[in-house]
Amino acid sequence: MLNNINNNSRQAVQLNNDTTTPSNMPENLTNSIYTPAFLRNYIGKLVKVEFLIGTNNMQDRIGILLDVGASYIVLRSVQDNNLLYCDIFSIKFVTISNNSFVYNSNIYNSNMQYGM
C-alpha cells in the first residue's frame, strides 16, 4: 500500500511540474499570495488539513496532497488510500510535513484515543 501511495504522489508531482503555466490560467493558481498557488508548491507532500465546518466544528484530514485547483484540493488518504476531494474555502490550517512519509497505524490509532 505504501508503494502505491508514493507512486501516485510522484505521478501527481510529475504531472504538475511538467506542464507549463498557460497564460489564461487564473491568477489564484499562479500567484503564491493566494492559497491555491501556495499549496501547489507542496503537491506530493504529506499534509494535515483542518477544515471549519459550520461555525464551530473543526475536522482534520491527513493525506498526500495530489492536486490543487481554484476551489478544491485532492488528498490521498493515509488511512485507507482513498481520494478525498476537499473544498478549499473551508480550510483554516494546513500543516505540511518536511519529513519523508512513513505511515504507522499504531501512532495514528493511539492519537485518535486522545482526541488528536
Secondary structure, 3 states (H helix, E strand, C coil): CHHHHHHHHHHHHHHHHHCCCCCCCCHHHCCCCCHHHHHHCCCCCEEEEEEEECCCEEEEEEEEEEEECCCEEEEEECCCCCEEEEEHHHEEEEEECCCCCCCCHHHHHHHHHCCC
